[in-house]
Amino acid sequence: MLGPSATARLPGRLSFRHPVGWKLSRYRLTSGFSTVLAYLSTARLHPPCVGTATSETCGLPLKTLPAGGVLILWSASGSLSPNAPPVPGPGTPTTVGGRAARVQVASPPRAPCGSLHADASIEVTIAGSHRQDWYEVDACIRSPHIRQSEAQVLGMLRTVTFAP
């Protein structure tokens, strides 16, 4: 249920389709064992990091999700533990792009969506190319039209492909 869509290509040979009204923004952020690959949103975003001559502080690329808004964070994460689960996190087992995944739809939303005044969230973990790495998709959704936006996020996930 994407309607008119555009294709996004991200690092890791990852691509997917998304509604044309969702704009892709790339801000390269790395923290610990996680790297932000891109943001998708119906809202206008600002750079997530603010710096001075001596420091830099990073957060989300908007303060409040507008009514009917969607913000999606795509990131790549990893662990040094050889005992890390292949797909960490909560949710229902499924597949995304032919890889093992977990999907959890939550209302009220899970972090970080609550701080944006979102009304629902979708948290997705997708197995990476090695046992200790994975992709994360965090979608924040604000009413109205929660069910429609959830269907669009889940529709986007059905189009994910990983190039060999």
Backbone as ProteinMPNN parsed JSONL, in Angstrom:
{"seq_chain_A": "MLGPSATARLPGRLSFRHPVGWKLSRYRLTSGFSTVLAYLSTARLHPPCVGTATSETCGLPLKTLPAGGVLILWSASGSLSPNAPPVPGPGTPTTVGGRAARVQVASPPRAPCGSLHADASIEVTIAGSHRQDWYEVDACIRSPHIRQSEAQVLGMLRTVTFAP", "coords_chain_A": {"N_chain_A": [[0.824, -1.187, 0.0], [1.792, 1.324, -0.925], [1.305, 3.325, -2.816], [2.078, 5.988, -5.159], [5.554, 5.791, -5.609], [9.068, 6.095, -4.655], [12.504, 5.134, -5.156], [14.941, 4.238, -2.778], [18.399, 4.037, -2.1], [20.708, 2.646, 0.038], [23.778, 2.524, 2.018], [25.455, -0.662, 2.267], [24.352, -2.128, 0.317], [21.62, -1.997, 0.189], [18.272, -1.491, -0.681], [15.066, 0.071, -1.197], [11.556, 0.826, -1.654], [9.582, 3.767, -1.207], [6.854, 5.937, -0.135], [6.298, 8.768, -2.28], [5.953, 11.189, -0.969], [7.549, 11.064, 1.249], [10.54, 12.224, 2.288], [13.962, 11.572, 1.731], [16.731, 11.87, 3.836], [20.144, 12.239, 4.41], [22.335, 11.957, 6.963], [25.318, 11.405, 8.177], [25.965, 9.637, 10.95], [27.782, 8.25, 13.567], [27.875, 6.209, 16.358], [29.243, 4.579, 19.004], [28.526, 1.333, 18.42], [26.794, 1.711, 16.309], [25.47, 3.078, 13.299], [23.899, 5.714, 11.725], [22.085, 5.462, 8.802], [20.193, 6.742, 7.185], [17.43, 9.092, 7.192], [13.921, 9.1, 6.816], [11.165, 11.102, 6.102], [7.994, 12.761, 6.467], [8.065, 15.27, 7.295], [9.869, 18.403, 7.41], [13.306, 18.228, 7.967], [16.015, 18.948, 10.234], [19.604, 19.256, 10.554], [20.83, 16.638, 12.616], [22.887, 17.035, 14.414], [24.517, 19.44, 16.456], [27.083, 21.679, 16.63], [29.879, 23.128, 18.346], [32.902, 25.022, 18.68], [34.307, 23.33, 20.304], [32.793, 21.066, 20.896], [30.243, 18.588, 20.085], [26.833, 17.902, 19.787], [24.4, 15.466, 19.376], [21.141, 14.513, 18.243], [17.729, 13.878, 17.532], [16.435, 14.589, 14.189], [14.345, 16.433, 14.256], [12.138, 18.317, 16.372], [9.442, 17.953, 17.137], [7.051, 15.749, 15.907], [4.908, 16.529, 13.294], [1.273, 16.695, 13.059], [-0.119, 13.818, 11.602], [2.33, 13.056, 10.697], [5.351, 11.247, 9.766], [8.349, 9.74, 10.781], [11.232, 8.056, 9.96], [13.948, 6.156, 10.908], [16.79, 4.736, 9.629], [19.291, 2.489, 10.433], [22.54, 0.959, 10.923], [23.823, -1.588, 12.899], [25.963, -3.249, 15.31], [27.708, -5.879, 17.106], [30.332, -6.888, 19.28], [30.268, -9.279, 20.476], [30.542, -12.768, 20.18], [28.415, -14.284, 20.807], [26.127, -12.928, 20.22], [22.657, -12.557, 19.454], [21.231, -13.585, 16.286], [19.237, -11.882, 15.29], [18.621, -9.369, 17.126], [16.454, -8.037, 19.722], [12.989, -7.076, 20.452], [9.788, -8.355, 19.283], [7.814, -9.746, 16.555], [8.815, -12.622, 14.821], [9.847, -12.564, 11.411], [10.455, -12.094, 7.874], [12.542, -9.832, 6.065], [13.432, -8.506, 3.072], [14.366, -11.032, 2.404], [15.833, -11.803, 4.58], [16.199, -12.843, 8.011], [14.101, -11.328, 10.438], [12.652, -9.091, 12.912], [9.617, -7.642, 13.941], [7.98, -5.064, 15.625], [5.053, -3.501, 16.514], [3.952, -0.695, 18.196], [1.821, 0.992, 20.469], [1.133, 2.906, 23.112], [3.99, 4.676, 21.705], [7.366, 3.343, 21.4], [10.655, 4.302, 22.612], [12.715, 6.113, 20.314], [10.463, 7.569, 19.811], [8.408, 8.599, 21.459], [9.346, 11.004, 22.536], [8.986, 12.707, 20.447], [6.353, 13.257, 20.336], [4.889, 11.341, 19.066], [2.323, 8.942, 18.214], [2.38, 6.269, 17.761], [4.636, 3.522, 17.086], [6.925, 1.691, 15.026], [9.144, -0.846, 15.268], [11.881, -2.353, 13.86], [14.09, -5.025, 13.321], [16.634, -6.262, 11.338], [18.433, -8.971, 10.078], [21.93, -8.736, 9.466], [24.722, -9.054, 7.164], [26.541, -10.57, 8.496], [26.795, -12.564, 11.486], [27.046, -10.918, 13.773], [26.041, -8.407, 13.084], [23.413, -6.069, 12.213], [20.486, -4.48, 10.818], [18.536, -1.658, 11.735], [15.271, -0.354, 11.889], [13.44, 2.32, 12.783], [10.347, 3.556, 13.149], [8.372, 6.38, 13.584], [5.153, 7.529, 14.261], [2.548, 9.851, 13.902], [-0.765, 10.724, 14.842], [-3.439, 12.185, 12.839], [-4.492, 9.244, 10.954], [-3.042, 6.916, 11.58], [-3.194, 4.095, 11.081], [-3.071, 4.015, 8.268], [-0.498, 5.105, 7.828], [1.06, 3.205, 9.202], [0.551, 0.993, 7.552], [1.829, 1.886, 5.237], [4.507, 1.99, 6.086], [4.958, -0.733, 6.662], [4.469, -1.701, 4.107], [6.639, -0.538, 2.744], [8.704, -2.013, 3.916], [8.247, -4.488, 2.751], [9.34, -4.137, 0.27], [12.054, -4.139, 0.484], [15.35, -4.843, -0.587], [18.441, -6.619, -0.776], [21.382, -6.277, -2.401], [23.468, -8.73, -3.989]], "CA_chain_A": [[0.0, 0.0, 0.0], [2.681, 2.471, -0.992], [0.895, 4.368, -3.742], [3.239, 6.435, -5.934], [6.736, 5.579, -4.764], [10.43, 6.382, -5.117], [13.468, 4.143, -4.687], [16.078, 4.705, -1.98], [19.531, 3.113, -2.021], [21.515, 2.97, 1.204], [24.98, 1.7, 2.14], [25.187, -2.053, 2.608], [23.669, -2.717, -0.833], [20.243, -2.037, 0.631], [17.372, -0.573, -1.374], [13.645, -0.109, -0.896], [10.671, 1.845, -2.199], [8.84, 4.503, -0.18], [5.945, 6.926, -0.733], [7.01, 9.948, -2.791], [5.845, 12.279, -0.005], [8.549, 10.88, 2.298], [11.83, 12.702, 1.776], [15.15, 10.902, 2.263], [17.807, 12.757, 4.289], [21.317, 11.482, 4.859], [23.244, 12.595, 7.907], [26.172, 10.296, 8.615], [26.236, 9.678, 12.385], [28.253, 6.989, 14.118], [27.949, 6.259, 17.813], [29.486, 3.234, 19.524], [28.443, 0.275, 17.412], [25.634, 1.998, 15.469], [25.647, 4.134, 12.31], [22.672, 6.14, 11.049], [22.229, 5.422, 7.345], [19.316, 7.753, 6.584], [16.117, 9.38, 7.763], [12.821, 9.335, 5.881], [10.134, 11.8, 6.851], [7.02, 13.628, 5.826], [8.346, 16.6, 7.844], [11.169, 19.001, 7.085], [14.271, 17.859, 8.996], [17.206, 19.763, 10.414], [20.735, 18.385, 10.896], [20.664, 16.127, 13.972], [24.014, 17.402, 15.273], [24.822, 20.855, 16.63], [28.451, 21.728, 17.119], [30.592, 24.358, 18.686], [34.338, 24.861, 18.405], [34.897, 22.293, 21.159], [31.951, 19.887, 21.137], [29.136, 18.316, 19.172], [25.729, 17.197, 20.415], [23.507, 14.919, 18.352], [19.831, 14.036, 18.674], [16.852, 13.59, 16.402], [16.44, 15.686, 13.228], [13.23, 17.329, 14.456], [11.743, 18.397, 17.782], [8.093, 17.409, 17.288], [6.469, 15.215, 14.683], [3.638, 17.211, 13.059], [0.085, 15.857, 12.916], [-0.084, 13.006, 10.395], [3.714, 12.91, 10.274], [6.106, 10.002, 9.881], [9.81, 9.841, 10.773], [11.83, 6.718, 9.952], [15.4, 6.136, 11.07], [17.457, 3.515, 9.184], [20.649, 2.435, 10.96], [23.255, -0.318, 10.922], [24.394, -1.802, 14.231], [26.726, -4.471, 15.455], [28.165, -6.281, 18.428], [31.587, -7.64, 19.28], [30.033, -10.565, 21.124], [30.284, -13.892, 19.279], [27.158, -14.895, 21.233], [25.007, -12.029, 19.918], [21.609, -13.228, 18.688], [21.277, -13.17, 14.882], [18.322, -10.756, 15.126], [18.288, -8.964, 18.484], [15.324, -7.148, 19.943], [11.647, -7.62, 20.614], [8.947, -8.361, 18.098], [7.359, -10.962, 15.9], [9.736, -13.073, 13.77], [9.379, -12.475, 10.027], [11.597, -11.851, 6.988], [12.57, -8.569, 5.327], [14.475, -8.619, 2.059], [14.879, -12.398, 2.414], [16.622, -12.03, 5.788], [15.455, -12.953, 9.258], [13.799, -10.016, 11.008], [11.642, -8.99, 13.967], [8.828, -6.421, 13.812], [7.112, -4.766, 16.764], [4.226, -2.308, 16.383], [3.628, -0.304, 19.57], [1.063, 2.196, 20.759], [1.963, 4.087, 22.876], [5.247, 4.389, 21.007], [8.625, 3.078, 22.101], [11.694, 5.326, 22.406], [12.737, 7.528, 20.679], [9.285, 8.218, 19.223], [7.614, 9.309, 22.45], [9.843, 12.373, 22.711], [8.545, 13.479, 19.28], [4.895, 13.327, 20.452], [4.288, 10.344, 18.171], [1.266, 8.143, 18.83], [2.67, 4.853, 17.515], [5.97, 3.272, 16.535], [7.228, 0.373, 14.471], [10.562, -1.135, 15.47], [12.239, -3.499, 13.023], [15.491, -5.441, 13.328], [16.854, -7.126, 10.18], [19.765, -9.582, 10.114], [22.935, -8.212, 8.547], [25.413, -10.07, 6.384], [27.317, -11.37, 9.444], [26.016, -12.86, 12.688], [27.109, -9.857, 14.776], [25.543, -7.11, 12.639], [22.007, -6.027, 11.85], [19.905, -3.187, 10.47], [17.396, -1.263, 12.554], [14.357, 0.623, 11.32], [12.561, 2.85, 13.816], [9.356, 4.434, 12.529], [7.54, 7.133, 14.516], [3.942, 7.904, 13.531], [1.635, 10.702, 14.675], [-2.135, 10.737, 14.336], [-4.357, 11.101, 12.486], [-4.094, 8.319, 9.884], [-2.027, 5.992, 12.082], [-3.261, 2.8, 10.379], [-2.58, 4.213, 6.904], [0.96, 5.274, 7.896], [1.623, 1.893, 9.549], [0.485, 0.162, 6.341], [2.866, 2.359, 4.315], [5.804, 1.54, 6.604], [5.045, -2.177, 6.438], [4.592, -1.861, 2.659], [8.031, -0.216, 2.421], [9.537, -3.151, 4.327], [8.059, -5.59, 1.792], [10.102, -3.865, -0.957], [13.495, -4.113, 0.778], [16.221, -5.838, -1.238], [19.877, -6.54, -0.52], [22.112, -6.732, -3.587], [24.505, -9.714, -3.634]], "C_chain_A": [[0.868, 1.25, 0.0], [2.117, 3.622, -1.815], [2.088, 4.763, -4.591], [4.488, 6.377, -5.056], [8.033, 5.945, -5.479], [11.344, 5.312, -4.545], [14.589, 4.826, -3.916], [17.137, 3.622, -1.982], [20.431, 3.573, -0.881], [22.778, 2.129, 1.215], [24.619, 0.284, 2.594], [24.392, -2.755, 1.515], [22.193, -2.928, -0.55], [19.424, -1.048, -0.184], [15.932, -0.915, -1.017], [12.864, 1.004, -1.578], [9.913, 2.489, -1.049], [7.903, 5.504, -0.85], [6.701, 8.185, -1.15], [6.942, 11.133, -1.831], [6.822, 12.178, 1.147], [9.902, 11.26, 1.703], [12.988, 12.011, 2.502], [16.208, 11.945, 2.616], [18.94, 11.898, 4.803], [22.19, 12.369, 5.734], [24.059, 11.457, 8.479], [26.54, 10.479, 10.086], [26.688, 8.305, 12.829], [28.42, 7.165, 15.612], [28.14, 4.841, 18.327], [29.493, 2.219, 18.397], [27.258, 0.473, 16.483], [25.933, 3.166, 14.542], [24.301, 4.451, 11.676], [22.941, 6.148, 9.546], [21.41, 6.509, 6.678], [18.083, 7.955, 7.443], [15.145, 9.53, 6.61], [11.76, 10.071, 6.672], [9.192, 12.559, 5.939], [7.271, 15.073, 6.248], [9.698, 17.103, 7.352], [12.115, 18.728, 8.256], [15.396, 18.874, 9.073], [18.368, 18.819, 10.718], [20.612, 17.929, 12.354], [21.796, 16.498, 14.928], [24.229, 18.908, 15.275], [26.207, 20.918, 17.243], [28.91, 23.116, 17.476], [32.055, 24.107, 18.343], [34.935, 23.694, 19.184], [34.04, 21.058, 21.368], [30.871, 19.749, 20.074], [28.093, 17.506, 19.922], [24.779, 16.737, 19.321], [22.22, 14.415, 18.985], [19.018, 13.673, 17.455], [16.785, 14.8, 15.473], [15.175, 16.543, 13.23], [12.815, 17.272, 15.921], [10.398, 17.726, 18.035], [7.609, 16.928, 15.933], [5.124, 15.912, 14.453], [2.487, 16.21, 12.918], [0.134, 15.125, 11.58], [1.32, 12.693, 9.915], [4.296, 11.528, 10.526], [7.59, 10.36, 9.881], [10.348, 8.425, 10.878], [13.344, 6.869, 9.996], [15.902, 4.769, 10.627], [18.874, 3.54, 9.744], [21.222, 1.036, 10.833], [23.947, -0.434, 12.267], [25.176, -3.099, 14.262], [27.16, -4.705, 16.882], [29.49, -7.013, 18.281], [31.409, -9.034, 19.856], [29.791, -11.674, 20.104], [28.971, -14.594, 19.629], [25.955, -14.003, 20.969], [23.941, -12.797, 19.139], [21.624, -12.736, 17.248], [20.362, -11.98, 14.589], [17.893, -10.322, 16.528], [17.011, -8.138, 18.539], [14.0, -7.851, 20.045], [10.929, -7.722, 19.275], [8.649, -9.736, 17.564], [8.356, -11.366, 14.822], [9.084, -13.014, 12.385], [10.605, -12.454, 9.13], [11.427, -10.5, 6.313], [13.717, -8.686, 4.344], [15.114, -9.995, 2.028], [15.725, -12.725, 3.633], [15.713, -12.126, 7.01], [15.275, -11.564, 9.853], [12.802, -10.167, 12.152], [10.945, -7.644, 13.785], [7.957, -6.265, 15.042], [6.396, -3.444, 16.502], [3.767, -1.949, 17.79], [2.828, 0.991, 19.614], [0.623, 2.106, 22.206], [3.335, 3.706, 22.323], [6.407, 4.09, 21.936], [9.586, 4.227, 21.811], [12.315, 5.111, 21.027], [11.476, 8.276, 20.285], [8.455, 9.019, 20.223], [8.047, 10.752, 22.624], [9.426, 13.286, 21.561], [7.038, 13.719, 19.283], [4.21, 12.417, 19.441], [3.239, 9.552, 18.948], [1.49, 6.649, 18.658], [4.091, 4.731, 16.979], [6.025, 1.865, 15.969], [8.728, 0.209, 14.591], [10.89, -2.426, 14.726], [13.731, -3.766, 13.161], [15.654, -6.467, 12.216], [18.28, -7.674, 10.255], [20.673, -8.958, 9.075], [23.606, -9.342, 7.789], [26.313, -10.955, 7.245], [26.504, -11.541, 10.723], [25.972, -11.693, 13.668], [26.643, -8.49, 14.267], [24.104, -7.203, 12.163], [21.636, -4.601, 11.452], [18.741, -2.929, 11.414], [16.587, -0.223, 11.788], [13.431, 1.039, 12.456], [11.637, 3.858, 13.154], [8.491, 5.059, 13.615], [6.36, 7.688, 13.72], [3.048, 8.743, 14.436], [0.262, 10.731, 14.012], [-2.438, 12.084, 13.669], [-3.759, 10.185, 11.414], [-3.018, 7.34, 10.323], [-2.033, 4.694, 11.288], [-2.736, 2.925, 8.955], [-1.057, 4.335, 6.896], [1.646, 3.968, 8.269], [1.646, 0.993, 8.324], [1.552, 0.587, 5.343], [4.253, 1.922, 4.784], [5.983, 0.051, 6.344], [5.144, -2.493, 4.948], [6.006, -1.564, 2.182], [8.929, -1.405, 2.749], [9.415, -4.328, 3.363], [8.855, -5.375, 0.506], [11.61, -3.892, -0.751], [14.224, -5.216, 0.008], [17.666, -5.549, -0.821], [20.58, -7.104, -1.747], [23.194, -7.722, -3.149], [25.895, -9.107, -3.601]], "O_chain_A": [[0.691, 2.134, 0.838], [2.422, 4.782, -1.537], [3.021, 3.975, -4.743], [4.488, 6.845, -3.918], [8.091, 6.083, -6.7], [11.0, 4.657, -3.562], [15.118, 5.854, -4.34], [16.826, 2.435, -1.88], [20.86, 4.726, -0.833], [22.858, 1.127, 0.504], [23.589, 0.074, 3.233], [23.829, -3.827, 1.733], [21.594, -3.909, -0.992], [19.828, 0.101, -0.36], [15.622, -2.029, -0.595], [13.437, 1.998, -2.024], [9.635, 1.843, -0.039], [8.123, 5.884, -2.001], [7.627, 8.618, -0.464], [7.809, 12.005, -1.884], [6.924, 13.106, 1.95], [10.343, 10.667, 0.719], [12.986, 11.887, 3.727], [16.541, 12.801, 1.797], [18.719, 10.941, 5.545], [22.709, 13.394, 5.292], [23.521, 10.621, 9.204], [27.326, 11.362, 10.431], [26.051, 7.303, 12.505], [29.022, 8.133, 16.078], [27.283, 3.986, 18.106], [30.364, 2.245, 17.527], [26.757, -0.499, 15.918], [26.576, 4.135, 14.947], [23.635, 3.56, 11.149], [23.901, 6.76, 9.079], [21.864, 7.133, 5.718], [17.736, 7.131, 8.29], [15.508, 10.032, 5.547], [11.479, 9.699, 7.812], [9.53, 12.94, 4.819], [6.748, 15.999, 5.628], [10.555, 16.324, 6.934], [11.76, 18.973, 9.409], [15.691, 19.57, 8.102], [18.13, 17.675, 11.108], [20.323, 18.742, 13.232], [21.672, 16.292, 16.136], [24.137, 19.566, 14.238], [26.472, 20.28, 18.262], [28.405, 24.123, 16.981], [32.39, 23.07, 17.769], [35.95, 23.13, 18.778], [34.507, 20.086, 21.962], [30.623, 20.657, 19.281], [28.422, 16.541, 20.612], [24.397, 17.516, 18.448], [22.215, 13.948, 20.124], [19.564, 13.209, 16.454], [17.047, 15.922, 15.907], [14.956, 17.308, 12.291], [13.104, 16.302, 16.622], [10.228, 17.016, 19.027], [7.746, 17.629, 14.931], [4.273, 15.887, 15.342], [2.712, 15.023, 12.686], [0.397, 15.736, 10.545], [1.49, 12.123, 8.837], [3.818, 10.76, 11.36], [8.037, 11.181, 9.08], [9.967, 7.676, 11.777], [13.934, 7.618, 9.216], [15.492, 3.749, 11.182], [19.591, 4.521, 9.548], [20.493, 0.059, 10.659], [24.585, 0.514, 12.725], [25.068, -3.934, 13.364], [27.002, -3.847, 17.75], [29.735, -7.677, 17.274], [32.299, -9.876, 19.737], [28.92, -11.535, 19.246], [28.47, -15.402, 18.847], [24.861, -14.297, 21.452], [24.27, -13.596, 18.263], [21.992, -11.588, 16.999], [20.679, -11.156, 13.731], [16.915, -10.842, 17.064], [16.551, -7.61, 17.526], [13.881, -9.045, 19.771], [11.418, -7.229, 18.259], [9.158, -10.747, 18.05], [8.715, -10.538, 13.984], [7.917, -13.371, 12.219], [11.702, -12.77, 9.591], [10.308, -10.075, 6.025], [14.855, -8.938, 4.742], [16.283, -10.121, 1.664], [16.283, -13.819, 3.715], [14.615, -11.57, 7.039], [16.174, -10.726, 9.786], [12.193, -11.221, 12.335], [11.59, -6.632, 13.51], [7.279, -7.203, 15.459], [7.028, -2.408, 16.296], [3.248, -2.805, 18.505], [3.118, 1.949, 18.897], [-0.224, 1.265, 22.509], [3.78, 2.566, 22.456], [6.434, 4.516, 23.091], [9.371, 5.02, 20.894], [12.426, 3.958, 20.612], [11.422, 9.5, 20.413], [7.856, 10.028, 19.85], [7.211, 11.631, 22.836], [9.503, 14.508, 21.684], [6.5, 14.312, 18.348], [3.088, 12.687, 19.01], [3.265, 9.501, 20.178], [0.854, 5.846, 19.34], [4.673, 5.698, 16.486], [5.278, 0.976, 16.376], [9.495, 1.025, 14.079], [10.254, -3.458, 14.94], [14.54, -2.838, 13.123], [14.898, -7.437, 12.152], [19.225, -6.917, 10.473], [20.256, -8.683, 7.95], [23.106, -10.467, 7.777], [26.798, -11.984, 6.774], [25.615, -10.737, 11.003], [24.955, -11.494, 14.332], [26.836, -7.493, 14.964], [23.633, -8.268, 11.762], [22.373, -3.65, 11.714], [18.05, -3.855, 11.839], [17.137, 0.662, 11.133], [12.723, 0.208, 13.024], [12.086, 4.891, 12.657], [7.942, 4.356, 14.463], [6.541, 8.249, 12.64], [2.818, 8.391, 15.593], [0.146, 10.759, 12.787], [-1.724, 13.052, 13.932], [-2.606, 10.37, 11.024], [-2.163, 6.967, 9.519], [-0.974, 4.235, 10.86], [-2.03, 2.037, 8.478], [-0.394, 3.735, 6.05], [2.699, 3.646, 7.719], [2.637, 0.306, 8.075], [2.127, -0.264, 4.664], [5.084, 1.526, 3.967], [7.031, -0.38, 5.863], [5.824, -3.443, 4.562], [6.522, -2.262, 1.309], [9.806, -1.764, 1.963], [10.371, -5.082, 3.179], [9.034, -6.313, -0.271], [12.368, -3.691, -1.699], [13.778, -6.362, -0.041], [18.049, -4.41, -0.555], [20.397, -8.271, -2.092], [23.772, -7.577, -2.071], [26.868, -9.807, -3.32]]}, "name": "protein", "num_of_chains": 1, "seq": "MLGPSATARLPGRLSFRHPVGWKLSRYRLTSGFSTVLAYLSTARLHPPCVGTATSETCGLPLKTLPAGGVLILWSASGSLSPNAPPVPGPGTPTTVGGRAARVQVASPPRAPCGSLHADASIEVTIAGSHRQDWYEVDACIRSPHIRQSEAQVLGMLRTVTFAP"}
